[in-house]
Amino acid sequence: MNNRISHRYSGKISSLFKPKYFFEDGFRGKRLGLLLVLLCFSISGCVTVLPRLPYSGKVLPVITMAKSLQGKPYRYGGTTPKGFDCSGFVQHVFREAAGIRLPRTSRAQFSATRAVWLGSEQPSDLLFFNISGYGISHVGIYLGRGKFIHASQTGGKVRISDANQKYWQQRFRGVRRAL
């Protein structure tokens, strides 16, 4: 193969990497230069092809709808955009975005969804917490990169929080999947 390349460009392989091939005015030189630059990037790992994600087709609509409700007010027992509590928010998002009917309370949602190994959580999974001290009492929708969206009584609105904060880590009870 080296002989074929050398023969075609009438020189040694090392001569292909000389600057004249990158800056030559002719089209052939620019094309070769571009090819070599792309080859170098792909070999070095600078160009990455993203793998196809194994997520359900309903993940994006769930995440999009959840984020669109950010800032909506918190209301205990609320299940509409006029006001949500945590489980009402999750119930509303999954029903409207994915056609999935989840139970009304966070404890019932925990029981109605499938367990997920910690570390294999995906966007749209549900994160459950014990806020009250009496078992599962709070739920949010995982967005990825340690973030989740939930209706927060403390913040008074639907907001994004970091699940890696000490407060949430101490109260974390599990990841479950509804999709």
Buried (B, 14 or more C-beta within 10 A) or exposed (E): EEEEEBEEBEEEEEEBEEEEBBEBEEEEBBEBBEEBEEEEEEEEEEEEEEEEEEBBEBBBBBBEBBBEBEEBEBBEEBBEBEBBBBBBBBBBBBBBBBEBEBBBBBBBBBEBBEEBEEEEBBBBBBBBBBBEEEEBBBBBBBBEEEBBBBBBBEEEBBBBBEBEEEEBEEBBBBBBBBB
